[in-house]
Amino acid sequence: MSQILAQFQIALMTLTRLPAGHIRGEVPQVARSVWAFPVVGVIVGGLAALVFVAATALGLPPSLAGLLAIAISVLATGALHEDGLADLADGFGGGHSIDRKLEIMRDSRIGSYGAVALILSVGIRAVAIGELQQAAWALIALAAFSRGVIPLVMCWLPPARADGLGRSAGAVSAQQCLISLVLGAVAVVFLQASAFPVILGMVVAAALVSLLAKRQIGGFTGDVLGATQQVTEISGWLILAAIS
C-alpha cells in the first residue's frame, strides 16, 4: 500500500504543481507511477469542473466559465502540458535537423509556432466547453483519459534524448499502459453514448502525435508527452462538440 501511495505521489509531482506530501521509503521511478496519471487527471479535471460550475452558478456565460476552468487547470499543472505543446510546435516547425529540433524544444523562449498552438489550444477548448451541456463531467473525463494515453507514447517510442524525462523515467511496461488506459476510460464511460467515439478518437490522436514525433525526432521527450495530453484533450472536445 505504501508503494502505491508513493507511486501516486510521484505521478502528482510529475504532472502538477499540487502539494503531494513527502514520500516515505524508496522513491519509485516515474515509469512505475504512470498507472496513476489518469487519477491525477481526475483531480485536475475536478478542480476545473468545480470552477466551471461555480462560475455558471454566479451567472457568468458558459464561454467565460470555460476559460476560467482552463485557467485553474493551467495553474494546477503549472502550464506543464501547454509548455510541451508550444515547445513541440516550435521545434517541429522551426528545426531542419533532429539536433536543431531538440535544441529549439529545450529553449525556454516561445516562438510563433508555439504561440499559435497555445492560442488554438485554449480557444478550441474554451469554445467547446461553452457549447456543451455536459461540460462539467467532460472536464473530468477528458482530463483523465488525455493523461491515461500518455504511457502509450512511452511504450511505443524510445526516448529521443540521452538525458531528460524520457530517459530518466524508465521503461514503461505494457501492464502499466493497460492500467492507465482502463482507469482513464472509466471516467469517459460516464459520458454514456459519447464514450466510445471519444476514446477511439483520443487514442488515434495519441498515435498520430507518436508517429509525428518518431518521424521528426526519432522518439519522445517530455515535451512530446505534454503535447500528447493537449492534442488528445482537444480531440476529445472536438468529438463531443461534433456529436452533441
N, C-alpha and C positions, 0 to 999 in steps of 0.2 A: 504493500500500500504506500509506503514511504517513497518508493521509486516511481510509482505512478504519479504521486503528487509532485515529485521533483521534475518529472518529465513535463507535466502540465506547466509548472513554473518556468521551465526553460522555454516552452512554446510561447508563454505570455511575455517573457522578456525579449524573445526574438522578434515577435510580431507587433508588439505595442510598447507604449511608454507607461502603461499602468503599473501600479505597485504589485510586485509578485512575492514579496517576502524573502526570507533567507532560506537557502537550500541546506538541509542538514544531511551530512554524509557525502557520498560520491555524487559529483555533478555529471549528469548524463549528457551524451552528445546530442546535438540538435536532431540528428537522424533518428535517434530513439524516441524523440519527442514529437515527430510530425503527426502522429495519430491525433494529437490534441489541437492541431491547427484549426479544424472546424469548430471546436469548442471555444477557442479564443474568438473565432468569428461570431459565434452566438453572443458573446459578451459585447463585442464592438457593435454588432448589429442591434443588440438590445438597447444599448445606450442611444444609438441613433433613432431607434423606434420610439423610445421614451420622449426624446426631444421633439420628434415629429408629432406625436400625439398631443403633447403639451402645447406645442405651437399652434396646432389646428384648433385645440380647445380654447385657446386665447383669442381666436378669431383671425389668425393670420392666414393668408391664402396658401393653398397646398404647395405651390411652386416655391414660395419663400420658406415654408416649413421644411420642404425638401432640401433647400440649401443649408438650412440650419442643421438638419440631420447629417448632411455630408460634412459640415464643419466640425461637429462633435466627433465624428469618426476619424477625421483627419487629426484632431487634437489627441485622440486616444492612441493613435498609431504613430504619432509624430511625423505624419505625411510619408511614412516609410514606403508604401506601395506607390503613391503618386511620384515620389522621387525616383523609384525604379522605372516607372513608365517614361518619365521625362528623360532620364539618362539613356534608356534604350532607344528612344526616338532620336535623340541627338547622335548617339553612337552609330546606329544603323543608317541614319540618314546622312551623316556628315563624314564618316570614315571611308577610306578607299582600300584599306587593308585590315586584316584581323587585329594586328597590333594597334593600329590607329583607332579602330573602333573601340577596343578595350580601353585605350588611353582616354578617349573622349568620355566614355561611360564612367570612368573613375574621377573625372573632373567635376568638382562641386558646382561649377558655374552652369547655368542653363542657357541653351541656345534656342533658336527659333523653332526647330522641330519639337523640342521638349515643351516649349511654351504653348504651342498649338495643341499638342497632345493633352496637356493638362486642361486647357480651356474646353476642349471637346469632351474630355472625361467628366469634368464637373457639370458641364452644360447638359450633356445627354442624360446623366443620372438625375439631375435636378428636374428636368422636364418630365422624364418618365415617372419619377416619384410623385410629382404633382398631378399626373393624369390617372394614376391607378387608385382604385378604392381599397385594395388590399395592400397598400404601400407599407403599412407598419410591419406586417408579418414578412413581406418581401424583403424589407431591410435586413431582417434577421436571417432569413433563408439564404439570400444571395451572399451575404457576408460570410456565412458558414461554408457554403459549397465552393465559393470562389477561393477560399483558403484550403478547402478539402482537396482541391485538384493540384495544389502546389507540389505535393510529394510525387505526383505522377511525372512532372517535369524532371524532378530529381532522380527518378527511376529511369526515365527514358534517355536522358542526356548525361554525358560526362561533364565534370567541371571544366570551364573554359580557361581558368587561370590556375597557376601553380600555388596561389595563395587566395585569400578571401573566403567568404562564406561557403562558396561552392566546394572548396577543398576541405575546410575545417569542419563542415557539418557532418562528414562521414557518409558512408553508403546507406541508402535507404532501402529497406527490404520490401519485397512485394506484399508481405503481410501488413507492414505499416501503411503502405499505399492503400490497400484494400480497406483497412480500418478507417483511415481518414476519409475515403470516398463514401463509405457507408454512413459514418456519422454525419457528414455533410449532407448526404441525400436524405437522411431522416428529417432534417429541418425543411428541406424543399418539399417533401411529401405533403406537408400541411398546406401547400398551395393547391392541392387537390388536382383538378383536371389539367392545370398548367405544369404540373410537376415533371412529367416525362419529357416534353419538349424543352423545358428549361435545363434539365440535367443533361440531355443529349447535346443541346446547343453549347452549353458551357464546357463540356468535355471536348467537343470539336474545336472550340476556341482555344482551349489549352493546348491541344495538339497542333494547331496552326502556329501558335506562338513558339512551340518547341521546334517545329520544322524550320521556322524563320531563324531562330537562334542557332540551330545546327548549321544552317547554310551560311549565316553571317559570321559567326564566331566559333563554330565547332562545338558548342556546349552551352552550359548555363552558368550564370553568375547570380549574385543576389539581386541585381537589377532585373534580370530576366524573370526571376521569381516574383518580384514586385509587379512587374508589367503583366505577368500572367494573372495575378489577382485582379488587376484593374480591367484587363481585356475581358476576362471571363465574367466579372460582375456586370460590366457594360453590356455584354452579350445577353446575360440574363434579363436585364431591364428591357432591352430591345425586344426580346422574345415575348416578355409579358405584355409590353405595350402593343405588340402586333396582334396578339391573340385575345386581348381583353375586349 
